[in-house]
Amino acid sequence: MSIEIDILNGDAAWSEVEPLYQAIWPPEVVAKLPWADIVSAHADMRVLLRDDMDDVVCHVGIYRREAKWNGRKVNIGGIGGVLTREDSRRRGYATIALDAAVRTLKDEGSVDLGLLFCEPRHAPFYIARGWTPFEGDIYAEQPGGRIRFTATLPHVFDLRRKLHRGTIDLCGLPW
């Protein structure tokens, strides 16, 4: 089996990704998750892995954000919506897509760090791929105002800076 990797505009590619989201996170599943009530940002870009039939088997969203770390401006490259179709798991596709997303952020040259949020059960996957748990507080916007974001665990990836602790204000919605 061969895999094709596409990196596309986030909004333009949503129609291709939405069926994967619906298959993995249908409303009845999302309703039971710790982040069920969180309003999230839309991806700026999307990494899509396609199989021989041109079906999307894996997705990683890329988010760009000018945020604040300990009150200072920082450019964050967010990673979110890491999804692999049920029948395509355990083949390394999420690693390939994640690597492509990180490479995209590195190539931009202006992103200080990568930031993702995950449930505790997924943390070992990201740690094994070079992500470090962030020790500190994350703040984000929600329709009701600014909140301390604790729904999922933050992990960082060193790009231009090593920011492993402190306070990050996303200055917008989480992803």
C-alpha positions as CSV (number, residue, x, y, z in Angstrom):
1,M,0.0,0.0,0.0
2,S,1.3,3.5,-0.8
3,I,0.5,6.6,1.1
4,E,0.2,10.1,-0.3
5,I,0.7,13.2,1.9
6,D,-1.1,16.4,1.2
7,I,-0.8,19.7,3.2
8,L,-3.8,21.8,2.5
9,N,-5.6,25.0,3.6
10,G,-7.6,24.2,6.7
11,D,-11.0,25.5,5.7
12,A,-10.8,24.3,2.1
13,A,-9.9,20.8,3.2
14,W,-12.6,20.5,5.9
15,S,-15.0,18.7,3.6
16,E,-12.5,16.0,3.0
17,V,-11.7,15.6,6.8
18,E,-15.2,15.9,8.2
19,P,-16.2,12.3,7.5
20,L,-13.1,11.1,9.4
21,Y,-14.0,13.3,12.4
22,Q,-17.6,12.0,12.4
23,A,-16.4,8.4,12.2
24,I,-13.9,8.7,15.1
25,W,-15.7,11.4,17.2
26,P,-19.5,11.1,16.7
27,P,-21.6,13.3,18.9
28,E,-22.4,10.6,21.4
29,V,-18.7,9.9,21.9
30,V,-17.7,13.5,22.2
31,A,-20.4,14.1,24.8
32,K,-18.5,11.9,27.2
33,L,-15.0,13.4,26.6
34,P,-13.4,15.9,29.0
35,W,-13.3,18.5,26.2
36,A,-16.9,18.0,25.1
37,D,-17.9,21.6,25.9
38,I,-14.8,23.3,24.7
39,V,-15.1,25.6,21.6
40,S,-12.0,25.0,19.5
41,A,-10.3,27.0,16.7
42,H,-10.3,25.9,13.1
43,A,-7.1,24.5,11.6
44,D,-5.1,26.9,9.4
45,M,-3.6,23.9,7.5
46,R,-4.3,20.2,7.4
47,V,-2.0,17.2,6.8
48,L,-3.9,14.5,5.1
49,L,-2.6,10.9,4.5
50,R,-4.4,9.2,1.7
51,D,-4.4,5.5,0.7
52,D,-4.4,3.9,-2.7
53,M,-8.1,4.6,-3.1
54,D,-7.5,8.3,-2.4
55,D,-9.4,8.0,0.9
56,V,-8.2,10.1,3.9
57,V,-6.9,7.6,6.5
58,C,-5.1,10.1,8.8
59,H,-5.3,13.8,9.7
60,V,-3.3,16.3,11.7
61,G,-4.4,19.9,12.0
62,I,-1.9,22.8,12.1
63,Y,-2.7,26.0,14.0
64,R,-0.7,29.2,14.0
65,R,-1.0,31.6,16.9
66,E,0.7,34.7,18.2
67,A,0.4,34.0,22.0
68,K,2.1,35.0,25.2
69,W,4.5,33.0,27.3
70,N,5.1,34.6,30.7
71,G,3.7,37.9,29.3
72,R,6.1,37.9,26.3
73,K,5.1,37.4,22.6
74,V,5.7,33.9,21.3
75,N,4.7,32.3,18.0
76,I,3.1,28.9,18.5
77,G,2.5,26.2,16.0
78,G,-0.4,24.2,17.3
79,I,-1.1,20.6,16.5
80,G,-4.5,19.2,16.9
81,G,-7.1,16.8,15.6
82,V,-4.7,13.9,15.2
83,L,-7.0,11.2,13.8
84,T,-6.4,7.8,12.1
85,R,-9.2,5.7,10.6
86,E,-9.9,2.7,12.8
87,D,-8.9,0.2,10.1
88,S,-5.7,2.0,9.4
89,R,-4.2,2.2,12.9
90,R,-0.9,0.7,14.1
91,R,0.8,1.3,10.7
92,G,2.7,4.5,11.7
93,Y,0.4,6.9,9.8
94,A,-0.1,9.2,12.8
95,T,3.7,9.5,13.2
96,I,4.1,10.2,9.5
97,A,1.4,12.9,9.6
98,L,2.7,14.4,12.9
99,D,6.3,14.5,11.4
100,A,5.0,16.3,8.3
101,A,3.2,18.9,10.5
102,V,6.2,19.5,12.6
103,R,8.4,19.8,9.5
104,T,6.0,22.3,8.0
105,L,6.3,24.4,11.2
106,K,10.1,24.1,11.2
107,D,10.3,25.2,7.6
108,E,8.3,28.3,8.3
109,G,11.3,29.4,10.5
110,S,9.3,31.8,12.6
111,V,7.5,29.4,15.0
112,D,9.0,29.3,18.5
113,L,7.5,26.1,19.7
114,G,4.9,23.4,18.9
115,L,2.0,23.0,21.3
116,L,-0.6,20.2,21.4
117,F,-3.2,19.1,23.9
118,C,-4.0,15.4,24.5
119,E,-5.9,13.1,26.8
120,P,-3.6,11.4,29.4
121,R,-4.0,8.0,27.6
122,H,-2.3,9.5,24.4
123,A,0.5,11.3,26.2
124,P,3.0,8.3,25.9
125,F,2.6,8.4,22.1
126,Y,3.6,12.1,21.9
127,I,6.4,11.8,24.5
128,A,7.9,9.0,22.4
129,R,8.0,11.4,19.5
130,G,9.9,14.2,21.2
131,W,7.0,16.1,22.8
132,T,7.5,17.3,26.4
133,P,4.8,17.8,29.0
134,F,4.4,21.5,29.6
135,E,4.7,22.4,33.3
136,G,2.5,25.4,34.0
137,D,-0.8,27.0,33.2
138,I,-2.5,27.5,29.9
139,Y,-5.2,30.2,29.4
140,A,-7.6,30.3,26.4
141,E,-10.6,32.1,25.2
142,Q,-14.1,30.6,25.3
143,P,-17.4,32.2,24.4
144,G,-17.9,33.0,28.1
145,G,-14.4,34.6,28.5
146,R,-10.9,33.7,29.4
147,I,-10.4,30.4,31.2
148,R,-7.6,28.3,32.6
149,F,-7.5,25.5,30.1
150,T,-7.3,22.1,31.9
151,A,-9.5,19.9,29.7
152,T,-6.5,18.1,28.2
153,L,-2.7,17.9,28.8
154,P,-0.4,20.4,27.1
155,H,2.8,19.1,25.5
156,V,5.5,21.3,23.7
157,F,8.0,20.6,20.9
158,D,11.2,22.6,20.8
159,L,11.5,24.5,17.5
160,R,13.4,27.8,18.1
161,R,12.9,28.0,21.9
162,K,12.7,25.7,24.8
163,L,9.6,26.8,26.8
164,H,8.8,23.9,29.1
165,R,7.2,25.7,32.0
166,G,5.5,29.0,32.9
167,T,2.3,30.5,31.7
168,I,1.0,30.4,28.2
169,D,-1.9,32.6,27.1
170,L,-3.2,31.3,23.8
171,C,-4.8,34.7,23.1
172,G,-7.7,32.9,21.4
173,L,-9.5,29.6,21.2
174,P,-7.6,26.3,22.0
175,W,-7.3,23.6,19.4
